[in-house]
Amino acid sequence: MTHELDVRDLPPPEPFQHIMEALFSLPDKTALQVHIHREPFPLYEVLRANGYLWQTTALPDGSFSIRISRSA
């Protein structure tokens, strides 16, 4: 199961805040698919520190798609 979150039109720091809120309320065995306007390098450090796995894909329009899940 995957939950979609589009934060492309939000100004900083709102994308980070929305992503973290979504992760904290994410049910077990559910991934978060984030659509964001830039690659969020600070987010990666927070994800790593909290045991999340992620895969980032650069999209043709210059935005990014990031699939985030809890590590097993």
C-alpha positions as CSV (number, residue, x, y, z in Angstrom):
1,M,0.0,0.0,0.0
2,T,1.3,3.5,-0.8
3,H,0.2,6.9,0.4
4,E,0.7,9.8,-2.1
5,L,1.9,13.3,-1.0
6,D,2.5,16.2,-3.4
7,V,4.5,19.1,-1.8
8,R,5.7,20.6,-5.1
9,D,3.9,24.0,-4.7
10,L,4.7,24.5,-1.0
11,P,7.4,27.0,0.2
12,P,10.1,25.9,2.6
13,P,9.9,24.6,5.3
14,E,6.4,23.3,4.6
15,P,7.4,20.3,2.3
16,F,9.6,19.0,5.1
17,Q,6.9,19.5,7.7
18,H,4.2,17.8,5.7
19,I,6.5,14.9,4.9
20,M,7.4,14.3,8.5
21,E,3.7,14.6,9.6
22,A,2.8,12.0,7.0
23,L,5.6,9.6,8.0
24,F,4.6,9.8,11.7
25,S,1.0,8.8,10.9
26,L,1.9,6.3,8.2
27,P,0.4,2.8,8.9
28,D,2.8,-0.2,9.1
29,K,3.7,-1.7,5.8
30,T,2.7,1.4,3.9
31,A,5.1,3.5,1.8
32,L,5.0,7.2,1.3
33,Q,5.3,8.4,-2.3
34,V,6.4,12.1,-2.2
35,H,6.4,14.5,-5.2
36,I,8.7,17.5,-4.5
37,H,10.1,20.3,-6.6
38,R,13.8,19.8,-5.5
39,E,15.9,17.0,-4.1
40,P,15.6,17.3,-0.3
41,F,19.1,16.5,1.0
42,P,18.4,17.5,4.6
43,L,15.4,15.1,4.6
44,Y,17.7,12.2,3.8
45,E,19.7,12.7,7.0
46,V,16.5,12.7,9.0
47,L,15.2,9.6,7.3
48,R,18.5,7.8,7.8
49,A,18.6,8.7,11.5
50,N,15.1,7.4,12.0
51,G,15.4,4.1,10.2
52,Y,13.7,4.8,6.9
53,L,14.6,3.6,3.5
54,W,14.0,5.7,0.4
55,Q,14.4,5.7,-3.4
56,T,14.6,8.9,-5.3
57,T,13.8,9.3,-9.0
58,A,14.5,12.5,-10.9
59,L,11.5,13.3,-13.2
60,P,11.7,14.9,-16.7
61,D,10.1,18.1,-15.4
62,G,12.9,18.7,-12.9
63,S,11.0,17.6,-9.9
64,F,11.6,14.4,-7.8
65,S,9.6,11.4,-6.7
66,I,10.7,9.8,-3.5
67,R,9.4,6.5,-2.2
68,I,9.9,6.2,1.6
69,S,9.3,3.2,3.7
70,R,10.2,1.9,7.2
71,S,13.2,-0.5,7.3
72,A,12.4,-4.1,8.1
